């Protein structure tokens, strides 16, 4: 499956993306904030594409302008250890990251909004969860921009890929939340 937004194409990761994945995922400002180690080589990135990023509903975020993979977004529908007590069967989680040169351009909110549309319109799920580790303000801002609402905080969360313990904050958006937000935005546009 492939999605298109104004500036992006979201499509399955391909082996040919390994070089661009490494280019951005080797940055120590990316992975550790999201809970994973920086990539160590193009070969390491290729292995990650073939194992982790090959998961169903995990997409390369590509700039239409260049065709380069610059980040990743994904929908996880399996109940994870993250919030197994909170997440219902008809809910999912969205995760994302983007290369540092593209921070602050609204690209990940654009990608997340497209996945939210798909989750609610096509998958007919009732809510979407998102999380961010304490101190990851950029991820928090993405969630706010997309309409996610703070739900709860979990302390002393194991982060196995980093052999670390962290505090994680969780947000959630329901179909009804998104509808209200869309209606509110439309009212503002109509007033102009």
Beta strands, then each sheet from edge to edge (+ up, - down):
strand 1: 3-4
strand 2: 8-12
strand 3: 58-63
strand 4: 69-76
strand 5: 91-98
strand 6: 127-133
strand 7: 149-159
strand 8: 164-174
sheet 1: 1+ 2- 3+ 4- 5+ 6+ 8- 7+
end
